[in-house]
């Protein structure tokens, strides 16, 4: 795995990770689904959004039918 990473980094030839565009042309997002979210999760979602990475949190209530 490390060998693959090294070859990948050599091909990119970038000085900073911020200059790297992952999967150009693809529209991606992260979706978080839970009954409750801790503050760390919502803070992470806000951080992702501030870096123009689509992230959404959905609160769900699990239930069972009889």
PDBQT receptor file of N, H, CA, C and O in Angstrom, charges set to zero:
ATOM      1  N   UNK A   1       0.825  -1.197   0.000  1.00  0.00    +0.000 N 
ATOM      2  CA  UNK A   1       0.000   0.000   0.000  1.00  0.00    +0.000 C 
ATOM      3  C   UNK A   1       0.864   1.254   0.000  1.00  0.00    +0.000 C 
ATOM      4  O   UNK A   1       0.549   2.221  -0.693  1.00  0.00    +0.000 OA
ATOM      5  N   UNK A   2       1.936   1.248   0.759  1.00  0.00    +0.000 N 
ATOM      6  H   UNK A   2       2.192   0.462   1.321  1.00  0.00    +0.000 HD
ATOM      7  CA  UNK A   2       2.819   2.407   0.810  1.00  0.00    +0.000 C 
ATOM      8  C   UNK A   2       3.440   2.661  -0.555  1.00  0.00    +0.000 C 
ATOM      9  O   UNK A   2       3.640   3.813  -0.940  1.00  0.00    +0.000 OA
ATOM     10  N   UNK A   3       3.748   1.592  -1.295  1.00  0.00    +0.000 N 
ATOM     11  H   UNK A   3       3.585   0.656  -0.982  1.00  0.00    +0.000 HD
ATOM     12  CA  UNK A   3       4.327   1.728  -2.623  1.00  0.00    +0.000 C 
ATOM     13  C   UNK A   3       3.363   2.438  -3.565  1.00  0.00    +0.000 C 
ATOM     14  O   UNK A   3       3.774   3.294  -4.348  1.00  0.00    +0.000 OA
ATOM     15  N   UNK A   4       2.081   2.085  -3.490  1.00  0.00    +0.000 N 
ATOM     16  H   UNK A   4       1.747   1.390  -2.853  1.00  0.00    +0.000 HD
ATOM     17  CA  UNK A   4       1.070   2.737  -4.323  1.00  0.00    +0.000 C 
ATOM     18  C   UNK A   4       0.989   4.216  -3.979  1.00  0.00    +0.000 C 
ATOM     19  O   UNK A   4       0.913   5.061  -4.871  1.00  0.00    +0.000 OA
ATOM     20  N   UNK A   5       1.005   4.531  -2.688  1.00  0.00    +0.000 N 
ATOM     21  H   UNK A   5       1.066   3.845  -1.963  1.00  0.00    +0.000 HD
ATOM     22  CA  UNK A   5       0.934   5.927  -2.249  1.00  0.00    +0.000 C 
ATOM     23  C   UNK A   5       2.132   6.712  -2.773  1.00  0.00    +0.000 C 
ATOM     24  O   UNK A   5       1.975   7.830  -3.263  1.00  0.00    +0.000 OA
ATOM     25  N   UNK A   6       3.328   6.133  -2.672  1.00  0.00    +0.000 N 
ATOM     26  H   UNK A   6       3.456   5.224  -2.273  1.00  0.00    +0.000 HD
ATOM     27  CA  UNK A   6       4.532   6.823  -3.137  1.00  0.00    +0.000 C 
ATOM     28  C   UNK A   6       4.483   7.084  -4.633  1.00  0.00    +0.000 C 
ATOM     29  O   UNK A   6       4.837   8.175  -5.080  1.00  0.00    +0.000 OA
ATOM     30  N   UNK A   7       4.052   6.101  -5.412  1.00  0.00    +0.000 N 
ATOM     31  H   UNK A   7       3.765   5.215  -5.048  1.00  0.00    +0.000 HD
ATOM     32  CA  UNK A   7       3.936   6.304  -6.857  1.00  0.00    +0.000 C 
ATOM     33  C   UNK A   7       2.908   7.379  -7.180  1.00  0.00    +0.000 C 
ATOM     34  O   UNK A   7       3.108   8.187  -8.086  1.00  0.00    +0.000 OA
ATOM     35  N   UNK A   8       1.808   7.383  -6.437  1.00  0.00    +0.000 N 
ATOM     36  H   UNK A   8       1.645   6.726  -5.701  1.00  0.00    +0.000 HD
ATOM     37  CA  UNK A   8       0.761   8.377  -6.650  1.00  0.00    +0.000 C 
ATOM     38  C   UNK A   8       1.289   9.780  -6.365  1.00  0.00    +0.000 C 
ATOM     39  O   UNK A   8       1.021  10.711  -7.124  1.00  0.00    +0.000 OA
ATOM     40  N   UNK A   9       2.028   9.929  -5.288  1.00  0.00    +0.000 N 
ATOM     41  H   UNK A   9       2.245   9.173  -4.672  1.00  0.00    +0.000 HD
ATOM     42  CA  UNK A   9       2.567  11.234  -4.916  1.00  0.00    +0.000 C 
ATOM     43  C   UNK A   9       3.611  11.703  -5.923  1.00  0.00    +0.000 C 
ATOM     44  O   UNK A   9       3.688  12.896  -6.219  1.00  0.00    +0.000 OA
ATOM     45  N   UNK A  10       4.404  10.795  -6.446  1.00  0.00    +0.000 N 
ATOM     46  H   UNK A  10       4.341   9.827  -6.206  1.00  0.00    +0.000 HD
ATOM     47  CA  UNK A  10       5.405  11.166  -7.441  1.00  0.00    +0.000 C 
ATOM     48  C   UNK A  10       4.735  11.666  -8.710  1.00  0.00    +0.000 C 
ATOM     49  O   UNK A  10       5.246  12.586  -9.349  1.00  0.00    +0.000 OA
ATOM     50  N   UNK A  11       3.619  11.091  -9.085  1.00  0.00    +0.000 N 
ATOM     51  H   UNK A  11       3.204  10.343  -8.565  1.00  0.00    +0.000 HD
ATOM     52  CA  UNK A  11       2.919  11.504 -10.292  1.00  0.00    +0.000 C 
ATOM     53  C   UNK A  11       2.303  12.878 -10.130  1.00  0.00    +0.000 C 
ATOM     54  O   UNK A  11       2.251  13.644 -11.092  1.00  0.00    +0.000 OA
ATOM     55  N   UNK A  12       1.843  13.204  -8.953  1.00  0.00    +0.000 N 
ATOM     56  H   UNK A  12       1.885  12.582  -8.171  1.00  0.00    +0.000 HD
ATOM     57  CA  UNK A  12       1.147  14.478  -8.735  1.00  0.00    +0.000 C 
ATOM     58  C   UNK A  12       2.104  15.662  -8.760  1.00  0.00    +0.000 C 
ATOM     59  O   UNK A  12       1.780  16.706  -9.326  1.00  0.00    +0.000 OA
ATOM     60  N   UNK A  13       3.283  15.512  -8.152  1.00  0.00    +0.000 N 
ATOM     61  H   UNK A  13       3.546  14.664  -7.692  1.00  0.00    +0.000 HD
ATOM     62  CA  UNK A  13       4.270  16.580  -8.118  1.00  0.00    +0.000 C 
ATOM     63  C   UNK A  13       3.689  17.881  -7.584  1.00  0.00    +0.000 C 
ATOM     64  O   UNK A  13       3.814  18.925  -8.224  1.00  0.00    +0.000 OA
ATOM     65  N   UNK A  14       3.061  17.828  -6.428  1.00  0.00    +0.000 N 
ATOM     66  H   UNK A  14       2.959  16.979  -5.908  1.00  0.00    +0.000 HD
ATOM     67  CA  UNK A  14       2.523  19.033  -5.798  1.00  0.00    +0.000 C 
ATOM     68  C   UNK A  14       3.280  19.295  -4.518  1.00  0.00    +0.000 C 
ATOM     69  O   UNK A  14       3.748  18.373  -3.852  1.00  0.00    +0.000 OA
ATOM     70  N   UNK A  15       3.394  20.571  -4.183  1.00  0.00    +0.000 N 
ATOM     71  H   UNK A  15       3.013  21.321  -4.725  1.00  0.00    +0.000 HD
ATOM     72  CA  UNK A  15       4.110  20.930  -2.970  1.00  0.00    +0.000 C 
ATOM     73  C   UNK A  15       3.207  20.910  -1.745  1.00  0.00    +0.000 C 
ATOM     74  O   UNK A  15       3.652  20.576  -0.647  1.00  0.00    +0.000 OA
ATOM     75  N   UNK A  16       1.964  21.261  -1.926  1.00  0.00    +0.000 N 
ATOM     76  H   UNK A  16       1.602  21.533  -2.818  1.00  0.00    +0.000 HD
ATOM     77  CA  UNK A  16       1.023  21.318  -0.820  1.00  0.00    +0.000 C 
ATOM     78  C   UNK A  16      -0.188  20.463  -1.149  1.00  0.00    +0.000 C 
ATOM     79  O   UNK A  16      -0.621  20.400  -2.300  1.00  0.00    +0.000 OA
ATOM     80  N   UNK A  17      -0.729  19.812  -0.140  1.00  0.00    +0.000 N 
ATOM     81  H   UNK A  17      -0.377  19.863   0.795  1.00  0.00    +0.000 HD
ATOM     82  CA  UNK A  17      -1.921  18.994  -0.332  1.00  0.00    +0.000 C 
ATOM     83  C   UNK A  17      -3.099  19.851  -0.779  1.00  0.00    +0.000 C 
ATOM     84  O   UNK A  17      -3.969  19.368  -1.504  1.00  0.00    +0.000 OA
ATOM     85  N   UNK A  18      -3.141  21.105  -0.363  1.00  0.00    +0.000 N 
ATOM     86  H   UNK A  18      -2.434  21.497   0.225  1.00  0.00    +0.000 HD
ATOM     87  CA  UNK A  18      -4.239  21.995  -0.733  1.00  0.00    +0.000 C 
ATOM     88  C   UNK A  18      -4.319  22.214  -2.246  1.00  0.00    +0.000 C 
ATOM     89  O   UNK A  18      -5.376  22.574  -2.765  1.00  0.00    +0.000 OA
ATOM     90  N   UNK A  19      -3.200  21.997  -2.956  1.00  0.00    +0.000 N 
ATOM     91  H   UNK A  19      -2.342  21.704  -2.534  1.00  0.00    +0.000 HD
ATOM     92  CA  UNK A  19      -3.180  22.181  -4.402  1.00  0.00    +0.000 C 
ATOM     93  C   UNK A  19      -3.734  20.966  -5.135  1.00  0.00    +0.000 C 
ATOM     94  O   UNK A  19      -3.985  21.039  -6.338  1.00  0.00    +0.000 OA
ATOM     95  N   UNK A  20      -3.929  19.863  -4.442  1.00  0.00    +0.000 N 
ATOM     96  H   UNK A  20      -3.726  19.804  -3.465  1.00  0.00    +0.000 HD
ATOM     97  CA  UNK A  20      -4.358  18.630  -5.064  1.00  0.00    +0.000 C 
ATOM     98  C   UNK A  20      -5.870  18.617  -5.244  1.00  0.00    +0.000 C 
ATOM     99  O   UNK A  20      -6.614  18.901  -4.305  1.00  0.00    +0.000 OA
ATOM    100  N   UNK A  21      -6.324  18.288  -6.446  1.00  0.00    +0.000 N 
ATOM    101  H   UNK A  21      -5.720  18.057  -7.209  1.00  0.00    +0.000 HD
ATOM    102  CA  UNK A  21      -7.748  18.148  -6.727  1.00  0.00    +0.000 C 
ATOM    103  C   UNK A  21      -8.036  16.663  -6.855  1.00  0.00    +0.000 C 
ATOM    104  O   UNK A  21      -7.500  15.997  -7.740  1.00  0.00    +0.000 OA
ATOM    105  N   UNK A  22      -8.874  16.148  -5.979  1.00  0.00    +0.000 N 
ATOM    106  H   UNK A  22      -9.309  16.689  -5.259  1.00  0.00    +0.000 HD
ATOM    107  CA  UNK A  22      -9.224  14.739  -6.012  1.00  0.00    +0.000 C 
ATOM    108  C   UNK A  22     -10.464  14.535  -6.860  1.00  0.00    +0.000 C 
ATOM    109  O   UNK A  22     -11.459  15.237  -6.680  1.00  0.00    +0.000 OA
ATOM    110  N   UNK A  23     -10.419  13.590  -7.776  1.00  0.00    +0.000 N 
ATOM    111  H   UNK A  23      -9.610  13.020  -7.922  1.00  0.00    +0.000 HD
ATOM    112  CA  UNK A  23     -11.540  13.241  -8.635  1.00  0.00    +0.000 C 
ATOM    113  C   UNK A  23     -12.141  14.460  -9.328  1.00  0.00    +0.000 C 
ATOM    114  O   UNK A  23     -13.313  14.769  -9.115  1.00  0.00    +0.000 OA
ATOM    115  N   UNK A  24     -11.362  15.153 -10.149  1.00  0.00    +0.000 N 
ATOM    116  H   UNK A  24     -10.410  14.902 -10.322  1.00  0.00    +0.000 HD
ATOM    117  CA  UNK A  24     -11.901  16.336 -10.825  1.00  0.00    +0.000 C 
ATOM    118  C   UNK A  24     -13.079  15.969 -11.720  1.00  0.00    +0.000 C 
ATOM    119  O   UNK A  24     -13.088  14.920 -12.363  1.00  0.00    +0.000 OA
ATOM    120  N   UNK A  25     -14.059  16.846 -11.747  1.00  0.00    +0.000 N 
ATOM    121  H   UNK A  25     -14.051  17.699 -11.225  1.00  0.00    +0.000 HD
ATOM    122  CA  UNK A  25     -15.229  16.623 -12.581  1.00  0.00    +0.000 C 
ATOM    123  C   UNK A  25     -16.302  15.778 -11.921  1.00  0.00    +0.000 C 
ATOM    124  O   UNK A  25     -17.372  15.593 -12.500  1.00  0.00    +0.000 OA
ATOM    125  N   UNK A  26     -16.051  15.262 -10.735  1.00  0.00    +0.000 N 
ATOM    126  H   UNK A  26     -15.182  15.413 -10.264  1.00  0.00    +0.000 HD
ATOM    127  CA  UNK A  26     -17.047  14.453 -10.025  1.00  0.00    +0.000 C 
ATOM    128  C   UNK A  26     -17.647  15.274  -8.897  1.00  0.00    +0.000 C 
ATOM    129  O   UNK A  26     -16.934  15.972  -8.177  1.00  0.00    +0.000 OA
ATOM    130  N   UNK A  27     -18.945  15.189  -8.751  1.00  0.00    +0.000 N 
ATOM    131  H   UNK A  27     -19.524  14.623  -9.337  1.00  0.00    +0.000 HD
ATOM    132  CA  UNK A  27     -19.640  15.877  -7.674  1.00  0.00    +0.000 C 
ATOM    133  C   UNK A  27     -19.837  14.880  -6.545  1.00  0.00    +0.000 C 
ATOM    134  O   UNK A  27     -20.602  13.925  -6.681  1.00  0.00    +0.000 OA
ATOM    135  N   UNK A  28     -19.152  15.098  -5.434  1.00  0.00    +0.000 N 
ATOM    136  H   UNK A  28     -18.531  15.874  -5.324  1.00  0.00    +0.000 HD
ATOM    137  CA  UNK A  28     -19.224  14.164  -4.321  1.00  0.00    +0.000 C 
ATOM    138  C   UNK A  28     -19.748  14.865  -3.084  1.00  0.00    +0.000 C 
ATOM    139  O   UNK A  28     -19.688  16.089  -2.976  1.00  0.00    +0.000 OA
ATOM    140  N   UNK A  29     -20.263  14.077  -2.152  1.00  0.00    +0.000 N 
ATOM    141  H   UNK A  29     -20.312  13.082  -2.240  1.00  0.00    +0.000 HD
ATOM    142  CA  UNK A  29     -20.767  14.624  -0.898  1.00  0.00    +0.000 C 
ATOM    143  C   UNK A  29     -20.654  13.559   0.189  1.00  0.00    +0.000 C 
ATOM    144  O   UNK A  29     -20.480  12.371  -0.082  1.00  0.00    +0.000 OA
ATOM    145  N   UNK A  30     -20.758  14.030   1.418  1.00  0.00    +0.000 N 
ATOM    146  H   UNK A  30     -20.899  14.995   1.638  1.00  0.00    +0.000 HD
ATOM    147  CA  UNK A  30     -20.755  13.133   2.575  1.00  0.00    +0.000 C 
ATOM    148  C   UNK A  30     -22.095  13.307   3.274  1.00  0.00    +0.000 C 
ATOM    149  O   UNK A  30     -22.549  14.429   3.499  1.00  0.00    +0.000 OA
ATOM    150  N   UNK A  31     -22.716  12.199   3.611  1.00  0.00    +0.000 N 
ATOM    151  H   UNK A  31     -22.347  11.287   3.428  1.00  0.00    +0.000 HD
ATOM    152  CA  UNK A  31     -24.003  12.221   4.303  1.00  0.00    +0.000 C 
ATOM    153  C   UNK A  31     -23.852  11.474   5.615  1.00  0.00    +0.000 C 
ATOM    154  O   UNK A  31     -23.442  10.314   5.638  1.00  0.00    +0.000 OA
ATOM    155  N   UNK A  32     -24.184  12.143   6.699  1.00  0.00    +0.000 N 
ATOM    156  H   UNK A  32     -24.517  13.086   6.680  1.00  0.00    +0.000 HD
ATOM    157  CA  UNK A  32     -24.142  11.543   8.032  1.00  0.00    +0.000 C 
ATOM    158  C   UNK A  32     -25.566  11.315   8.491  1.00  0.00    +0.000 C 
ATOM    159  O   UNK A  32     -26.386  12.231   8.439  1.00  0.00    +0.000 OA
ATOM    160  N   UNK A  33     -25.874  10.109   8.940  1.00  0.00    +0.000 N 
ATOM    161  H   UNK A  33     -25.208   9.365   8.982  1.00  0.00    +0.000 HD
ATOM    162  CA  UNK A  33     -27.220   9.765   9.399  1.00  0.00    +0.000 C 
ATOM    163  C   UNK A  33     -27.098   9.157  10.793  1.00  0.00    +0.000 C 
ATOM    164  O   UNK A  33     -26.346   8.205  11.001  1.00  0.00    +0.000 OA
ATOM    165  N   UNK A  34     -27.846   9.720  11.746  1.00  0.00    +0.000 N 
ATOM    166  H   UNK A  34     -28.456  10.494  11.577  1.00  0.00    +0.000 HD
ATOM    167  CA  UNK A  34     -27.803   9.202  13.115  1.00  0.00    +0.000 C 
ATOM    168  C   UNK A  34     -29.028   9.678  13.878  1.00  0.00    +0.000 C 
ATOM    169  O   UNK A  34     -29.714  10.610  13.459  1.00  0.00    +0.000 OA
ATOM    170  N   UNK A  35     -29.293   9.026  15.006  1.00  0.00    +0.000 N 
ATOM    171  H   UNK A  35     -28.736   8.269  15.347  1.00  0.00    +0.000 HD
ATOM    172  CA  UNK A  35     -30.385   9.448  15.877  1.00  0.00    +0.000 C 
ATOM    173  C   UNK A  35     -30.015  10.743  16.590  1.00  0.00    +0.000 C 
ATOM    174  O   UNK A  35     -30.873  11.598  16.810  1.00  0.00    +0.000 OA
ATOM    175  N   UNK A  36     -28.743  10.892  16.953  1.00  0.00    +0.000 N 
ATOM    176  H   UNK A  36     -28.046  10.198  16.775  1.00  0.00    +0.000 HD
ATOM    177  CA  UNK A  36     -28.234  12.099  17.604  1.00  0.00    +0.000 C 
ATOM    178  C   UNK A  36     -26.806  12.339  17.118  1.00  0.00    +0.000 C 
ATOM    179  O   UNK A  36     -26.073  11.390  16.838  1.00  0.00    +0.000 OA
ATOM    180  N   UNK A  37     -26.421  13.593  17.019  1.00  0.00    +0.000 N 
ATOM    181  H   UNK A  37     -27.017  14.363  17.246  1.00  0.00    +0.000 HD
ATOM    182  CA  UNK A  37     -25.070  13.943  16.613  1.00  0.00    +0.000 C 
ATOM    183  C   UNK A  37     -24.349  14.632  17.759  1.00  0.00    +0.000 C 
ATOM    184  O   UNK A  37     -24.902  15.520  18.409  1.00  0.00    +0.000 OA
ATOM    185  N   UNK A  38     -23.117  14.221  18.000  1.00  0.00    +0.000 N 
ATOM    186  H   UNK A  38     -22.668  13.500  17.472  1.00  0.00    +0.000 HD
ATOM    187  CA  UNK A  38     -22.288  14.907  18.977  1.00  0.00    +0.000 C 
ATOM    188  C   UNK A  38     -21.786  16.206  18.351  1.00  0.00    +0.000 C 
ATOM    189  O   UNK A  38     -21.776  16.348  17.128  1.00  0.00    +0.000 OA
ATOM    190  N   UNK A  39     -21.380  17.132  19.175  1.00  0.00    +0.000 N 
ATOM    191  H   UNK A  39     -21.389  17.017  20.168  1.00  0.00    +0.000 HD
ATOM    192  CA  UNK A  39     -20.895  18.432  18.695  1.00  0.00    +0.000 C 
ATOM    193  C   UNK A  39     -19.723  18.273  17.737  1.00  0.00    +0.000 C 
ATOM    194  O   UNK A  39     -19.583  19.051  16.794  1.00  0.00    +0.000 OA
ATOM    195  N   UNK A  40     -18.875  17.265  17.970  1.00  0.00    +0.000 N 
ATOM    196  H   UNK A  40     -18.988  16.632  18.736  1.00  0.00    +0.000 HD
ATOM    197  CA  UNK A  40     -17.716  17.056  17.102  1.00  0.00    +0.000 C 
ATOM    198  C   UNK A  40     -18.127  16.734  15.668  1.00  0.00    +0.000 C 
ATOM    199  O   UNK A  40     -17.457  17.137  14.717  1.00  0.00    +0.000 OA
ATOM    200  N   UNK A  41     -19.225  16.010  15.521  1.00  0.00    +0.000 N 
ATOM    201  H   UNK A  41     -19.769  15.683  16.293  1.00  0.00    +0.000 HD
ATOM    202  CA  UNK A  41     -19.687  15.636  14.182  1.00  0.00    +0.000 C 
ATOM    203  C   UNK A  41     -20.219  16.856  13.443  1.00  0.00    +0.000 C 
ATOM    204  O   UNK A  41     -19.898  17.067  12.274  1.00  0.00    +0.000 OA
ATOM    205  N   UNK A  42     -21.029  17.656  14.122  1.00  0.00    +0.000 N 
ATOM    206  H   UNK A  42     -21.290  17.485  15.072  1.00  0.00    +0.000 HD
ATOM    207  CA  UNK A  42     -21.566  18.844  13.458  1.00  0.00    +0.000 C 
ATOM    208  C   UNK A  42     -20.454  19.859  13.173  1.00  0.00    +0.000 C 
ATOM    209  O   UNK A  42     -20.493  20.549  12.154  1.00  0.00    +0.000 OA
ATOM    210  N   UNK A  43     -19.480  19.953  14.054  1.00  0.00    +0.000 N 
ATOM    211  H   UNK A  43     -19.449  19.393  14.882  1.00  0.00    +0.000 HD
ATOM    212  CA  UNK A  43     -18.341  20.838  13.813  1.00  0.00    +0.000 C 
ATOM    213  C   UNK A  43     -17.544  20.370  12.598  1.00  0.00    +0.000 C 
ATOM    214  O   UNK A  43     -17.074  21.185  11.804  1.00  0.00    +0.000 OA
ATOM    215  N   UNK A  44     -17.396  19.062  12.459  1.00  0.00    +0.000 N 
ATOM    216  H   UNK A  44     -17.778  18.400  13.104  1.00  0.00    +0.000 HD
ATOM    217  CA  UNK A  44     -16.702  18.507  11.295  1.00  0.00    +0.000 C 
ATOM    218  C   UNK A  44     -17.472  18.802  10.017  1.00  0.00    +0.000 C 
ATOM    219  O   UNK A  44     -16.876  19.156   9.000  1.00  0.00    +0.000 OA
ATOM    220  N   UNK A  45     -18.781  18.659  10.060  1.00  0.00    +0.000 N 
ATOM    221  H   UNK A  45     -19.265  18.371  10.886  1.00  0.00    +0.000 HD
ATOM    222  CA  UNK A  45     -19.607  18.965   8.883  1.00  0.00    +0.000 C 
ATOM    223  C   UNK A  45     -19.463  20.435   8.500  1.00  0.00    +0.000 C 
ATOM    224  O   UNK A  45     -19.361  20.750   7.314  1.00  0.00    +0.000 OA
ATOM    225  N   UNK A  46     -19.454  21.323   9.460  1.00  0.00    +0.000 N 
ATOM    226  H   UNK A  46     -19.537  21.067  10.423  1.00  0.00    +0.000 HD
ATOM    227  CA  UNK A  46     -19.269  22.745   9.178  1.00  0.00    +0.000 C 
ATOM    228  C   UNK A  46     -17.890  23.025   8.606  1.00  0.00    +0.000 C 
ATOM    229  O   UNK A  46     -17.743  23.850   7.704  1.00  0.00    +0.000 OA
ATOM    230  N   UNK A  47     -16.876  22.339   9.129  1.00  0.00    +0.000 N 
ATOM    231  H   UNK A  47     -16.995  21.669   9.862  1.00  0.00    +0.000 HD
ATOM    232  CA  UNK A  47     -15.510  22.492   8.621  1.00  0.00    +0.000 C 
ATOM    233  C   UNK A  47     -15.437  22.045   7.157  1.00  0.00    +0.000 C 
ATOM    234  O   UNK A  47     -14.823  22.716   6.327  1.00  0.00    +0.000 OA
ATOM    235  N   UNK A  48     -16.066  20.910   6.850  1.00  0.00    +0.000 N 
ATOM    236  H   UNK A  48     -16.565  20.365   7.525  1.00  0.00    +0.000 HD
ATOM    237  CA  UNK A  48     -16.087  20.424   5.470  1.00  0.00    +0.000 C 
ATOM    238  C   UNK A  48     -16.782  21.418   4.554  1.00  0.00    +0.000 C 
ATOM    239  O   UNK A  48     -16.303  21.700   3.455  1.00  0.00    +0.000 OA
ATOM    240  N   UNK A  49     -17.904  21.944   5.004  1.00  0.00    +0.000 N 
ATOM    241  H   UNK A  49     -18.293  21.715   5.896  1.00  0.00    +0.000 HD
ATOM    242  CA  UNK A  49     -18.642  22.931   4.208  1.00  0.00    +0.000 C 
ATOM    243  C   UNK A  49     -17.810  24.184   3.947  1.00  0.00    +0.000 C 
ATOM    244  O   UNK A  49     -17.878  24.761   2.862  1.00  0.00    +0.000 OA
ATOM    245  N   UNK A  50     -17.027  24.604   4.936  1.00  0.00    +0.000 N 
ATOM    246  H   UNK A  50     -16.972  24.135   5.817  1.00  0.00    +0.000 HD
ATOM    247  CA  UNK A  50     -16.194  25.796   4.757  1.00  0.00    +0.000 C 
ATOM    248  C   UNK A  50     -15.098  25.564   3.729  1.00  0.00    +0.000 C 
ATOM    249  O   UNK A  50     -14.527  26.523   3.209  1.00  0.00    +0.000 OA
ATOM    250  N   UNK A  51     -14.798  24.320   3.434  1.00  0.00    +0.000 N 
ATOM    251  H   UNK A  51     -15.261  23.541   3.857  1.00  0.00    +0.000 HD
ATOM    252  CA  UNK A  51     -13.806  23.966   2.421  1.00  0.00    +0.000 C 
ATOM    253  C   UNK A  51     -14.467  23.484   1.130  1.00  0.00    +0.000 C 
ATOM    254  O   UNK A  51     -13.855  22.804   0.306  1.00  0.00    +0.000 OA
ATOM    255  N   UNK A  52     -15.731  23.860   0.986  1.00  0.00    +0.000 N 
ATOM    256  H   UNK A  52     -16.228  24.412   1.656  1.00  0.00    +0.000 HD
ATOM    257  CA  UNK A  52     -16.520  23.567  -0.212  1.00  0.00    +0.000 C 
ATOM    258  C   UNK A  52     -16.667  22.073  -0.496  1.00  0.00    +0.000 C 
ATOM    259  O   UNK A  52     -16.723  21.653  -1.651  1.00  0.00    +0.000 OA
ATOM    260  N   UNK A  53     -16.727  21.280   0.573  1.00  0.00    +0.000 N 
ATOM    261  H   UNK A  53     -16.681  21.621   1.511  1.00  0.00    +0.000 HD
ATOM    262  CA  UNK A  53     -17.036  19.859   0.464  1.00  0.00    +0.000 C 
ATOM    263  C   UNK A  53     -18.454  19.676   0.971  1.00  0.00    +0.000 C 
ATOM    264  O   UNK A  53     -18.761  20.019   2.112  1.00  0.00    +0.000 OA
ATOM    265  N   UNK A  54     -19.315  19.138   0.125  1.00  0.00    +0.000 N 
ATOM    266  H   UNK A  54     -19.065  18.859  -0.802  1.00  0.00    +0.000 HD
ATOM    267  CA  UNK A  54     -20.724  18.997   0.490  1.00  0.00    +0.000 C 
ATOM    268  C   UNK A  54     -20.867  17.953   1.594  1.00  0.00    +0.000 C 
ATOM    269  O   UNK A  54     -20.427  16.812   1.451  1.00  0.00    +0.000 OA
ATOM    270  N   UNK A  55     -21.478  18.360   2.677  1.00  0.00    +0.000 N 
ATOM    271  H   UNK A  55     -21.835  19.287   2.793  1.00  0.00    +0.000 HD
ATOM    272  CA  UNK A  55     -21.727  17.459   3.803  1.00  0.00    +0.000 C 
ATOM    273  C   UNK A  55     -23.110  17.770   4.361  1.00  0.00    +0.000 C 
ATOM    274  O   UNK A  55     -23.495  18.933   4.486  1.00  0.00    +0.000 OA
ATOM    275  N   UNK A  56     -23.847  16.722   4.694  1.00  0.00    +0.000 N 
ATOM    276  H   UNK A  56     -23.535  15.777   4.593  1.00  0.00    +0.000 HD
ATOM    277  CA  UNK A  56     -25.185  16.892   5.253  1.00  0.00    +0.000 C 
ATOM    278  C   UNK A  56     -25.354  15.957   6.442  1.00  0.00    +0.000 C 
ATOM    279  O   UNK A  56     -24.849  14.834   6.442  1.00  0.00    +0.000 OA
ATOM    280  N   UNK A  57     -26.071  16.436   7.454  1.00  0.00    +0.000 N 
ATOM    281  H   UNK A  57     -26.480  17.349   7.454  1.00  0.00    +0.000 HD
ATOM    282  CA  UNK A  57     -26.404  15.624   8.617  1.00  0.00    +0.000 C 
ATOM    283  C   UNK A  57     -27.921  15.426   8.644  1.00  0.00    +0.000 C 
ATOM    284  O   UNK A  57     -28.679  16.394   8.583  1.00  0.00    +0.000 OA
ATOM    285  N   UNK A  58     -28.349  14.193   8.733  1.00  0.00    +0.000 N 
ATOM    286  H   UNK A  58     -27.733  13.406   8.782  1.00  0.00    +0.000 HD
ATOM    287  CA  UNK A  58     -29.770  13.869   8.827  1.00  0.00    +0.000 C 
ATOM    288  C   UNK A  58     -30.027  13.173  10.149  1.00  0.00    +0.000 C 
ATOM    289  O   UNK A  58     -29.406  12.158  10.462  1.00  0.00    +0.000 OA
ATOM    290  N   UNK A  59     -30.949  13.729  10.919  1.00  0.00    +0.000 N 
ATOM    291  H   UNK A  59     -31.454  14.553  10.665  1.00  0.00    +0.000 HD
ATOM    292  CA  UNK A  59     -31.338  13.124  12.185  1.00  0.00    +0.000 C 
ATOM    293  C   UNK A  59     -32.543  12.232  11.925  1.00  0.00    +0.000 C 
ATOM    294  O   UNK A  59     -33.543  12.673  11.359  1.00  0.00    +0.000 OA
ATOM    295  N   UNK A  60     -32.440  10.981  12.342  1.00  0.00    +0.000 N 
ATOM    296  H   UNK A  60     -31.628  10.623  12.801  1.00  0.00    +0.000 HD
ATOM    297  CA  UNK A  60     -33.522  10.029  12.142  1.00  0.00    +0.000 C 
ATOM    298  C   UNK A  60     -33.953   9.454  13.483  1.00  0.00    +0.000 C 
ATOM    299  O   UNK A  60     -33.181   9.425  14.442  1.00  0.00    +0.000 OA
ATOM    300  N   UNK A  61     -35.181   9.004  13.533  1.00  0.00    +0.000 N 
ATOM    301  H   UNK A  61     -35.808   9.028  12.754  1.00  0.00    +0.000 HD
ATOM    302  CA  UNK A  61     -35.700   8.350  14.734  1.00  0.00    +0.000 C 
ATOM    303  C   UNK A  61     -36.021   6.890  14.378  1.00  0.00    +0.000 C 
ATOM    304  O   UNK A  61     -36.997   6.616  13.679  1.00  0.00    +0.000 OA
ATOM    305  N   UNK A  62     -35.201   5.970  14.859  1.00  0.00    +0.000 N 
ATOM    306  H   UNK A  62     -34.409   6.192  15.427  1.00  0.00    +0.000 HD
ATOM    307  CA  UNK A  62     -35.465   4.561  14.561  1.00  0.00    +0.000 C 
ATOM    308  C   UNK A  62     -36.699   4.061  15.335  1.00  0.00    +0.000 C 
ATOM    309  O   UNK A  62     -36.925   4.453  16.480  1.00  0.00    +0.000 OA
ATOM    310  N   UNK A  63     -37.468   3.217  14.709  1.00  0.00    +0.000 N 
ATOM    311  H   UNK A  63     -37.285   2.899  13.779  1.00  0.00    +0.000 HD
ATOM    312  CA  UNK A  63     -38.609   2.632  15.387  1.00  0.00    +0.000 C 
ATOM    313  C   UNK A  63     -38.861   1.257  14.805  1.00  0.00    +0.000 C 
ATOM    314  O   UNK A  63     -38.378   0.924  13.722  1.00  0.00    +0.000 OA
ATOM    315  N   UNK A  64     -39.618   0.468  15.534  1.00  0.00    +0.000 N 
ATOM    316  H   UNK A  64     -40.009   0.737  16.413  1.00  0.00    +0.000 HD
ATOM    317  CA  UNK A  64     -39.965  -0.881  15.077  1.00  0.00    +0.000 C 
ATOM    318  C   UNK A  64     -41.488  -0.983  14.951  1.00  0.00    +0.000 C 
ATOM    319  O   UNK A  64     -42.232  -0.381  15.725  1.00  0.00    +0.000 OA
ATOM    320  N   UNK A  65     -41.924  -1.746  13.974  1.00  0.00    +0.000 N 
ATOM    321  H   UNK A  65     -41.320  -2.235  13.346  1.00  0.00    +0.000 HD
ATOM    322  CA  UNK A  65     -43.355  -1.974  13.805  1.00  0.00    +0.000 C 
ATOM    323  C   UNK A  65     -43.697  -3.347  14.371  1.00  0.00    +0.000 C 
ATOM    324  O   UNK A  65     -42.905  -4.286  14.293  1.00  0.00    +0.000 OA
ATOM    325  N   UNK A  66     -44.873  -3.439  14.930  1.00  0.00    +0.000 N 
ATOM    326  H   UNK A  66     -45.516  -2.676  14.994  1.00  0.00    +0.000 HD
ATOM    327  CA  UNK A  66     -45.272  -4.722  15.535  1.00  0.00    +0.000 C 
ATOM    328  C   UNK A  66     -46.101  -5.546  14.589  1.00  0.00    +0.000 C 
ATOM    329  O   UNK A  66     -46.519  -6.650  14.936  1.00  0.00    +0.000 OA
TER     330      UNK A  66
